Amino acid sequence: MSNTTEYLNNKTFERLIDKFQKATKQKSRNSLLIEDVENTINRKKERDVECAEDKSVLRSLKKDQNEAETNFSESQSELAIAFYTLSENIVRYAKFDLIDQDDAVQEGVMICFDKVYRFDSRKGKAFNYMTTCILNHFRQLYRTARNYNELKKKYLAHVQRKYEKTVIKNGKEVSVYYGAMSSSSKLI
């Protein structure tokens, strides 16, 4: 766990996002190039044309792909720590009722990873963008939880009105729940 008082520098944050975006693009690019070279080799095999140069290129691309996957994993880990710090600080600050704080931190990290591909440092600051994404998501979670609780209260009140009847027995009002009584205890 990180320290929630940790400061998240915007420039560092933007560099982490940029590194992650570049690593993602490089990983995807290499995958497509490998697929293309493998298809070329397979087509040449069907025509009985053997080309050592293609196999050499494929080996080189696979080496580059391993490096790209390592860079991707490292940048993803670094970014996850930054997103966790940001999300944890927002949860600590905002304190939305009805939302579990640990779940909210995890949701914050996930929403950041969902939105990270849309971030463009030329259009805004990473800290502001990600904070807005997290807060909007938390607000939606809060509204959903609040609406669920209100609906649940309305349903329970409806059920209570439907099944609750009052009868007078020995001069006193007595509540009778028809759905919960056995056949021998019914008053009516």
N, C-alpha and C positions, 0 to 999 in steps of 0.2 A: 504494500500500500504506500502511496505517496503522502507527503505532508500537505495538508490542505492549505497551508499558509504559503506554499511555494508560489513564487511569481512566475507568470508565463509571459515571456518577452515576445512581442508581436513579430519582430524581425526573425527571431529564432523559429517561432511557430510557422511563419511563412516559408522559411527555408526547409523545414521538415515536410511541409505539405508539398512544396515544389519537388523535393527529392523523391517523395512517395509517388507523385504524379509521373515523374520522369521514369522511375523504376517500373511502374505499371506499364507505361507505354513501351519501354524497351523490352519488357518480358513478352508483351503481346506481339510486338514487331518480330522478335526472334522466333516466336512460335509460328507465325505466318511464314517466315522465310524458311524455317526448317520444313514445314509442310510442303512448301513449293519445291524445294530441292528434292525432298523424298519423292514427290510426284514425278519430277523430272527423271530421277534415277529409275523409277518403276516403268515409266514410258520407254526409256532407253533399253531396259532389260527386255521388254516385250518385243523390241525390234532387234534384239541381240547386239546392241551397241553398248559397249562397256566404256565408261569414262571415269578414270581415276580422279580427275580434277573435281568432279561433282562430289565424290565421296570425301575428298579432302575439304571441300567447302562445307559439307555437312558436318564433319568432325569439328571444324572451326566454329560453326554456328551452334553446335551442341555445347561446346565449351563456353561460348558467349552466353548461351541460355542459362547454364549453371551459375555463371557469375551474375546474370540479371536476376535470377531467382533468389540468390543470396542477398543482393542489394535490395530487392523487394521485401524480403523477410526482415532485414535490418531496419529499413525505413518504416515498415509497418509497425514493428515493435516500438520504435522511437515515437512514432505518431500516436500509437495507442496510449503510451504513457502521458503524452501531452493532452490528448483528449480526455483521459481519465482525470488528470489534474484540473482541467477546465470544468468538466462536468461535476466533479466533486465540489469545487468552489462554488459553482452556481447552485447546486443542491443545498449546500450549507447556507448560502446567502438567501435564496428564494423561499425555502421552507414551505412548499406546497402541502397543504393538508390532504389527506386521503391517498397520498402517494408514498410508497415505501422508499426510503432514501437509497438503500442499496440497489434496488431495482432501477431507480431513477438514474443513478450514476451509470449503470450498465446500459440503460436505454440511451443516455446521453452520448456514450462512446459509440454505440451502434449508429445513431443518427448522424454523428459526425463522419463516420466512415461512409455512410450512404451519401452524404452531401459533399464530401471532399473533392469529388471529380468535377463538380460544378464551380469550384472556387477558382477565381482568376485574380491574381494579386494586382493586376493593372486596374481592376474595377473597385477594389476595396481592401480593407484590412482583414486579415484572417481571424483575429481575435473577435472583431465585431460580427463577422459573418457566422462563425461557428457558435458564438454566444447566442445570436438571434435564432439560429437553427435549434439549438438546445432548448432555449426558453419557449419557443413556439411549440416544440414537441411536448415539453412539460405542461404547458397550458392545455394542450389537447388531451393529455393523459388526465389532468385534473378535471377538465370538463366531462370527460368520459366517466370517470369515477363518480363525480358529483351527480351526473345524470342517472347513472346506474343506481346510486343510493336513493335518489328521489323516486325513481321508478319502483324500486323495491319497497319503499315506505308506502307509496300509493297502493301497490298490490297487496301488501299486508293489511292496510286499512280496509281495502275492498273485501278481502277475504274475511276479515273480522266482522264487517257489517253484514256480509252475506250469511255467515254462520252463527252470528250472535243474536240471540233473542232473549228478551227479559220477560219473566213471568212472576206473578205474585204468589208466593207460597207462605202460608202462615202470617200474612200481613207484611212480608218483606219482599223486596225485589231480589230475584235470583237470576243470574245469567245462565243461559242454557246454550251449550254448544252442541248442535245436533250431529255434526260430523265427527265429534270426538267421543260421543257417549255410546255405551253399550246398550243393547236392546232392553235390558232390565232396568236401566237407570233413566230412561226417557220419561219426562213429565207429561208430555202431551200425547 
